[in-house]
């Protein structure tokens, strides 16, 4: 199976580039696994964002998260990436991922209507 391309939504690519080097390297490896049709080694579903949304958990001396959607055949969509500073995920991070997912789904609907 060919690898799916990654589509970075909003500032997600810039956000990952701001991670420390070890976290960037782990993020790249985990996204490569997703592109190849495999699951990340540490992940969880995030249904509060939307159907099929998942979270890659990056553990270094800091905690980082990458929220993504891989349910479509055309690409892996990275919704949001951030450093996690508390045990609970900030509502602002979840809301931003929900907004980006809603925008993505609206674009996909418009393409279908054409």
N, CA and C atoms as an extended XYZ file, in Angstrom:
342
Properties=species:S:1:pos:R:3:atomname:S:1:resname:S:1:resid:I:1 pbc="F F F"
N         0.850       -1.175        0.000 N   UNK     1
C         0.000        0.000        0.000 CA  UNK     1
C         0.897        1.240        0.000 C   UNK     1
N         0.664        2.177       -0.905 N   UNK     2
C         1.465        3.409       -0.931 CA  UNK     2
C         1.160        4.274        0.292 C   UNK     2
N         2.139        5.079        0.668 N   UNK     3
C         1.964        5.962        1.805 CA  UNK     3
C         0.990        7.088        1.476 C   UNK     3
N         0.178        7.438        2.453 N   UNK     4
C        -0.707        8.589        2.306 CA  UNK     4
C         0.117        9.854        2.512 C   UNK     4
N        -0.171       10.902        1.776 N   UNK     5
C         0.501       12.178        2.064 CA  UNK     5
C        -0.040       12.770        3.367 C   UNK     5
N         0.734       13.656        3.937 N   UNK     6
C         0.297       14.375        5.137 CA  UNK     6
C        -0.158       15.768        4.719 C   UNK     6
N        -1.318       16.164        5.195 N   UNK     7
C        -1.832       17.514        4.975 CA  UNK     7
C        -1.845       18.193        6.348 C   UNK     7
N        -1.080       19.264        6.453 N   UNK     8
C        -0.950       20.010        7.702 CA  UNK     8
C        -1.986       21.127        7.708 C   UNK     8
N        -2.892       21.120        8.656 N   UNK     9
C        -3.933       22.148        8.734 CA  UNK     9
C        -3.513       23.255        9.695 C   UNK     9
N        -3.857       24.471        9.335 N   UNK    10
C        -3.556       25.614       10.186 CA  UNK    10
C        -2.066       25.752       10.445 C   UNK    10
N        -1.708       25.919       11.679 N   UNK    11
C        -0.307       26.111       12.065 CA  UNK    11
C         0.348       24.810       12.537 C   UNK    11
N        -0.264       23.678       12.266 N   UNK    12
C         0.228       22.415       12.828 CA  UNK    12
C         1.674       22.105       12.431 C   UNK    12
N         2.071       22.370       11.185 N   UNK    13
C         3.451       22.109       10.782 CA  UNK    13
C         4.408       23.026       11.531 C   UNK    13
N         4.073       24.297       11.609 N   UNK    14
C         4.910       25.237       12.354 CA  UNK    14
C         4.998       24.834       13.826 C   UNK    14
N         3.899       24.352       14.375 N   UNK    15
C         3.880       23.937       15.770 CA  UNK    15
C         4.805       22.741       16.002 C   UNK    15
N         4.762       21.754       15.107 N   UNK    16
C         5.651       20.596       15.240 CA  UNK    16
C         7.103       21.032       15.076 C   UNK    16
N         7.365       21.935       14.162 N   UNK    17
C         8.737       22.431       13.982 CA  UNK    17
C         9.249       23.149       15.229 C   UNK    17
N         8.349       23.617       16.082 N   UNK    18
C         8.726       24.256       17.326 CA  UNK    18
C         8.992       23.281       18.469 C   UNK    18
N         8.695       21.996       18.276 N   UNK    19
C         8.985       20.988       19.292 CA  UNK    19
C        10.503       20.845       19.436 C   UNK    19
N        10.978       20.390       20.589 N   UNK    20
C        12.394       20.053       20.721 CA  UNK    20
C        12.759       18.928       19.742 C   UNK    20
N        14.030       18.812       19.407 N   UNK    21
C        14.462       17.870       18.373 CA  UNK    21
C        14.001       16.437       18.636 C   UNK    21
N        14.123       15.943       19.861 N   UNK    22
C        13.724       14.563       20.137 CA  UNK    22
C        12.224       14.359       19.930 C   UNK    22
N        11.420       15.337       20.292 N   UNK    23
C         9.977       15.243       20.089 CA  UNK    23
C         9.629       15.335       18.599 C   UNK    23
N        10.350       16.188       17.844 N   UNK    24
C        10.125       16.272       16.385 CA  UNK    24
C        10.428       14.935       15.725 C   UNK    24
N        11.540       14.330       16.125 N   UNK    25
C        11.945       13.047       15.529 CA  UNK    25
C        10.884       11.974       15.808 C   UNK    25
N        10.420       11.904       17.050 N   UNK    26
C         9.388       10.920       17.387 CA  UNK    26
C         8.078       11.209       16.649 C   UNK    26
N         7.734       12.483       16.526 N   UNK    27
C         6.521       12.850       15.791 CA  UNK    27
C         6.615       12.386       14.343 C   UNK    27
N         7.763       12.637       13.710 N   UNK    28
C         7.957       12.205       12.328 CA  UNK    28
C         7.822       10.705       12.173 C   UNK    28
N         8.404        9.952       13.100 N   UNK    29
C         8.321        8.492       13.023 CA  UNK    29
C         6.875        8.026       13.199 C   UNK    29
N         6.179        8.594       14.166 N   UNK    30
C         4.794        8.173       14.408 CA  UNK    30
C         3.892        8.527       13.227 C   UNK    30
N         4.091        9.692       12.636 N   UNK    31
C         3.293       10.055       11.452 CA  UNK    31
C         3.639        9.164       10.259 C   UNK    31
N         4.894        8.771       10.143 N   UNK    32
C         5.280        7.830        9.088 CA  UNK    32
C         4.522        6.511        9.261 C   UNK    32
N         4.400        6.032       10.482 N   UNK    33
C         3.643        4.799       10.738 CA  UNK    33
C         2.193        4.961       10.273 C   UNK    33
N         1.599        6.117       10.590 N   UNK    34
C         0.210        6.366       10.191 CA  UNK    34
C         0.102        6.415        8.670 C   UNK    34
N         1.053        7.080        8.012 N   UNK    35
C         1.055        7.142        6.543 CA  UNK    35
C         1.115        5.747        5.932 C   UNK    35
N         1.817        4.842        6.582 N   UNK    36
C         1.986        3.480        6.071 CA  UNK    36
C         0.810        2.574        6.423 C   UNK    36
N        -0.210        3.121        7.092 N   UNK    37
C        -1.392        2.338        7.435 CA  UNK    37
C        -1.297        1.641        8.779 C   UNK    37
N        -0.277        1.967        9.572 N   UNK    38
C        -0.107        1.388       10.901 CA  UNK    38
C        -0.612        2.364       11.959 C   UNK    38
N        -0.762        1.862       13.162 N   UNK    39
C        -1.158        2.728       14.271 CA  UNK    39
C         0.101        3.284       14.928 C   UNK    39
N         0.030        4.482       15.495 N   UNK    40
C         1.159        4.986       16.275 CA  UNK    40
C         1.410        4.051       17.467 C   UNK    40
N         2.591        4.102       18.033 N   UNK    41
C         2.891        3.207       19.150 CA  UNK    41
C         2.200        3.642       20.439 C   UNK    41
N         1.906        4.923       20.601 N   UNK    42
C         1.171        5.415       21.770 CA  UNK    42
C         0.145        6.436       21.285 C   UNK    42
N        -1.111        6.064       21.357 N   UNK    43
C        -2.173        6.907       20.822 CA  UNK    43
C        -3.454        6.659       21.595 C   UNK    43
N        -4.419        7.515       21.358 N   UNK    44
C        -5.771        7.278       21.867 CA  UNK    44
C        -6.755        8.002       20.966 C   UNK    44
N        -7.968        7.479       20.883 N   UNK    45
C        -9.000        8.184       20.113 CA  UNK    45
C        -9.440        9.435       20.873 C   UNK    45
N        -9.874       10.441       20.123 N   UNK    46
C       -10.364       11.684       20.740 CA  UNK    46
C       -11.731       11.998       20.119 C   UNK    46
N       -12.753       11.246       20.528 N   UNK    47
C       -14.077       11.454       19.922 CA  UNK    47
C       -14.667       12.822       20.194 C   UNK    47
N       -14.190       13.522       21.205 N   UNK    48
C       -14.725       14.860       21.485 CA  UNK    48
C       -14.366       15.851       20.378 C   UNK    48
N       -13.362       15.533       19.563 N   UNK    49
C       -13.011       16.377       18.417 CA  UNK    49
C       -13.890       16.025       17.231 C   UNK    49
N       -14.086       14.733       16.999 N   UNK    50
C       -14.902       14.282       15.888 CA  UNK    50
C       -14.612       12.825       15.585 C   UNK    50
N       -15.471       12.213       14.791 N   UNK    51
C       -15.322       10.799       14.457 CA  UNK    51
C       -13.987       10.545       13.758 C   UNK    51
N       -13.237        9.603       14.277 N   UNK    52
C       -11.967        9.228       13.671 CA  UNK    52
C       -10.773       10.036       14.132 C   UNK    52
N       -10.983       11.078       14.926 N   UNK    53
C        -9.857       11.885       15.411 CA  UNK    53
C        -9.054       11.080       16.423 C   UNK    53
N        -7.739       11.187       16.301 N   UNK    54
C        -6.848       10.459       17.195 CA  UNK    54
C        -5.732       11.370       17.677 C   UNK    54
N        -5.086       10.940       18.762 N   UNK    55
C        -4.022       11.714       19.378 CA  UNK    55
C        -2.770       10.846       19.458 C   UNK    55
N        -1.673       11.345       18.915 N   UNK    56
C        -0.377       10.709       19.110 CA  UNK    56
C         0.218       11.320       20.370 C   UNK    56
N         0.708       10.452       21.240 N   UNK    57
C         1.289       10.899       22.501 CA  UNK    57
C         2.806       10.776       22.410 C   UNK    57
N         3.489       11.896       22.509 N   UNK    58
C         4.948       11.950       22.411 CA  UNK    58
C         5.500       12.204       23.814 C   UNK    58
N         6.301       11.254       24.299 N   UNK    59
C         6.865       11.357       25.643 CA  UNK    59
C         8.374       11.592       25.541 C   UNK    59
N         8.799       12.764       25.923 N   UNK    60
C        10.221       13.069       26.079 CA  UNK    60
C        10.321       13.663       27.481 C   UNK    60
N        11.266       14.538       27.720 N   UNK    61
C        11.267       15.181       29.043 CA  UNK    61
C        10.043       16.079       29.191 C   UNK    61
N         9.421       16.434       28.071 N   UNK    62
C         8.151       17.154       28.039 CA  UNK    62
C         7.118       16.253       27.366 C   UNK    62
N         5.876       16.635       27.444 N   UNK    63
C         4.799       15.897       26.773 CA  UNK    63
C         4.316       16.710       25.576 C   UNK    63
N         4.155       16.041       24.431 N   UNK    64
C         3.627       16.683       23.231 CA  UNK    64
C         2.502       15.817       22.681 C   UNK    64
N         1.586       16.473       22.005 N   UNK    65
C         0.465       15.767       21.389 CA  UNK    65
C         0.298       16.239       19.951 C   UNK    65
N        -0.102       15.290       19.092 N   UNK    66
C        -0.404       15.586       17.695 CA  UNK    66
C        -1.786       14.999       17.433 C   UNK    66
N        -2.739       15.856       17.105 N   UNK    67
C        -4.104       15.427       16.820 CA  UNK    67
C        -4.251       15.287       15.310 C   UNK    67
N        -4.767       14.136       14.883 N   UNK    68
C        -4.820       13.871       13.447 CA  UNK    68
C        -6.056       13.063       13.084 C   UNK    68
N        -6.291       12.986       11.778 N   UNK    69
C        -7.398       12.225       11.218 CA  UNK    69
C        -6.843       11.430       10.039 C   UNK    69
N        -7.022       10.115       10.061 N   UNK    70
C        -6.501        9.275        8.987 CA  UNK    70
C        -7.590        8.405        8.369 C   UNK    70
N        -8.842        8.743        8.594 N   UNK    71
C        -9.925        7.882        8.122 CA  UNK    71
C       -10.201        7.999        6.627 C   UNK    71
N        -9.716        9.061        5.988 N   UNK    72
C        -9.934        9.213        4.553 CA  UNK    72
C        -8.782        8.573        3.778 C   UNK    72
N        -9.088        8.048        2.612 N   UNK    73
C        -8.079        7.338        1.822 CA  UNK    73
C        -7.049        8.268        1.188 C   UNK    73
N        -7.389        9.548        1.029 N   UNK    74
C        -6.512       10.448        0.278 CA  UNK    74
C        -5.332       11.005        1.059 C   UNK    74
N        -5.428       11.115        2.409 N   UNK    75
C        -4.346       11.759        3.163 CA  UNK    75
C        -4.509       11.534        4.658 C   UNK    75
N        -3.430       11.824        5.368 N   UNK    76
C        -3.456       11.940        6.827 CA  UNK    76
C        -3.524       13.438        7.113 C   UNK    76
N        -4.527       13.865        7.840 N   UNK    77
C        -4.717       15.277        8.138 CA  UNK    77
C        -4.270       15.556        9.575 C   UNK    77
N        -3.263       16.403        9.731 N   UNK    78
C        -2.811       16.804       11.058 CA  UNK    78
C        -3.607       18.047       11.436 C   UNK    78
N        -4.412       17.910       12.486 N   UNK    79
C        -5.312       18.974       12.899 CA  UNK    79
C        -4.635       19.993       13.808 C   UNK    79
N        -3.804       19.501       14.721 N   UNK    80
C        -3.202       20.401       15.713 CA  UNK    80
C        -2.050       19.672       16.391 C   UNK    80
N        -1.040       20.414       16.818 N   UNK    81
C         0.096       19.872       17.565 CA  UNK    81
C         0.441       20.862       18.666 C   UNK    81
N         0.753       20.345       19.851 N   UNK    82
C         1.002       21.245       20.980 CA  UNK    82
C         1.783       20.532       22.078 C   UNK    82
N         2.368       21.348       22.944 N   UNK    83
C         3.031       20.846       24.142 CA  UNK    83
C         1.989       20.776       25.243 C   UNK    83
N         1.976       19.665       25.925 N   UNK    84
C         0.995       19.476       26.990 CA  UNK    84
C         1.667       19.746       28.328 C   UNK    84
N         1.112       20.666       29.101 N   UNK    85
C         1.735       21.083       30.363 CA  UNK    85
C         0.985       20.604       31.596 C   UNK    85
N        -0.232       20.103       31.416 N   UNK    86
C        -1.012       19.585       32.544 CA  UNK    86
C        -1.562       18.216       32.169 C   UNK    86
N        -2.110       17.521       33.146 N   UNK    87
C        -2.644       16.190       32.861 CA  UNK    87
C        -3.846       16.252       31.913 C   UNK    87
N        -4.684       17.250       32.079 N   UNK    88
C        -5.856       17.400       31.210 CA  UNK    88
C        -5.475       18.227       29.982 C   UNK    88
N        -6.051       17.873       28.843 N   UNK    89
C        -5.832       18.652       27.625 CA  UNK    89
C        -6.654       19.934       27.702 C   UNK    89
N        -6.012       21.038       27.376 N   UNK    90
C        -6.711       22.330       27.431 CA  UNK    90
C        -7.892       22.343       26.467 C   UNK    90
N        -8.983       22.926       26.893 N   UNK    91
C       -10.174       23.039       26.050 CA  UNK    91
C        -9.884       23.862       24.795 C   UNK    91
N        -8.994       24.839       24.899 N   UNK    92
C        -8.646       25.658       23.729 CA  UNK    92
C        -7.992       24.799       22.647 C   UNK    92
N        -7.159       23.832       23.032 N   UNK    93
C        -6.532       22.945       22.054 CA  UNK    93
C        -7.566       22.043       21.384 C   UNK    93
N        -8.486       21.518       22.173 N   UNK    94
C        -9.548       20.677       21.601 CA  UNK    94
C       -10.456       21.490       20.682 C   UNK    94
N       -10.792       22.708       21.093 N   UNK    95
C       -11.660       23.561       20.277 CA  UNK    95
C       -10.994       23.905       18.945 C   UNK    95
N        -9.699       24.196       18.973 N   UNK    96
C        -8.978       24.511       17.738 CA  UNK    96
C        -8.979       23.310       16.792 C   UNK    96
N        -8.747       22.117       17.320 N   UNK    97
C        -8.776       20.908       16.490 CA  UNK    97
C       -10.174       20.678       15.920 C   UNK    97
N       -11.206       20.915       16.723 N   UNK    98
C       -12.591       20.770       16.229 CA  UNK    98
C       -12.874       21.747       15.100 C   UNK    98
N       -12.410       22.997       15.243 N   UNK    99
C       -12.615       24.008       14.191 CA  UNK    99
C       -11.928       23.585       12.895 C   UNK    99
N       -10.706       23.118       13.001 N   UNK   100
C        -9.971       22.708       11.796 CA  UNK   100
C       -10.608       21.493       11.151 C   UNK   100
N       -11.106       20.560       11.958 N   UNK   101
C       -11.795       19.401       11.404 CA  UNK   101
C       -13.083       19.833       10.710 C   UNK   101
N       -13.844       20.731       11.311 N   UNK   102
C       -15.086       21.215       10.691 CA  UNK   102
C       -14.800       21.896        9.363 C   UNK   102
N       -13.735       22.688        9.301 N   UNK   103
C       -13.372       23.354        8.047 CA  UNK   103
C       -12.973       22.326        6.995 C   UNK   103
N       -12.215       21.319        7.393 N   UNK   104
C       -11.819       20.259        6.463 CA  UNK   104
C       -13.041       19.529        5.911 C   UNK   104
N       -13.965       19.170        6.779 N   UNK   105
C       -15.162       18.451        6.331 CA  UNK   105
C       -16.013       19.314        5.411 C   UNK   105
N       -16.094       20.612        5.678 N   UNK   106
C       -16.860       21.521        4.812 CA  UNK   106
C       -16.237       21.583        3.424 C   UNK   106
N       -14.918       21.629        3.350 N   UNK   107
C       -14.228       21.644        2.049 CA  UNK   107
C       -14.481       20.345        1.300 C   UNK   107
N       -14.434       19.239        2.016 N   UNK   108
C       -14.661       17.936        1.365 CA  UNK   108
C       -16.087       17.827        0.825 C   UNK   108
N       -17.064       18.376        1.539 N   UNK   109
C       -18.462       18.356        1.078 CA  UNK   109
C       -18.589       19.204       -0.189 C   UNK   109
N       -17.968       20.376       -0.196 N   UNK   110
C       -18.044       21.252       -1.368 CA  UNK   110
C       -17.423       20.573       -2.597 C   UNK   110
N       -16.333       19.854       -2.407 N   UNK   111
C       -15.701       19.139       -3.526 CA  UNK   111
C       -16.630       18.070       -4.087 C   UNK   111
N       -17.352       17.386       -3.198 N   UNK   112
C       -18.273       16.342       -3.645 CA  UNK   112
C       -19.430       16.912       -4.453 C   UNK   112
N       -19.855       18.134       -4.092 N   UNK   113
C       -20.995       18.748       -4.749 CA  UNK   113
C       -20.678       19.186       -6.166 C   UNK   113
N       -19.429       19.337       -6.481 N   UNK   114
C       -19.049       19.795       -7.831 CA  UNK   114
C       -19.255       18.757       -8.874 C   UNK   114
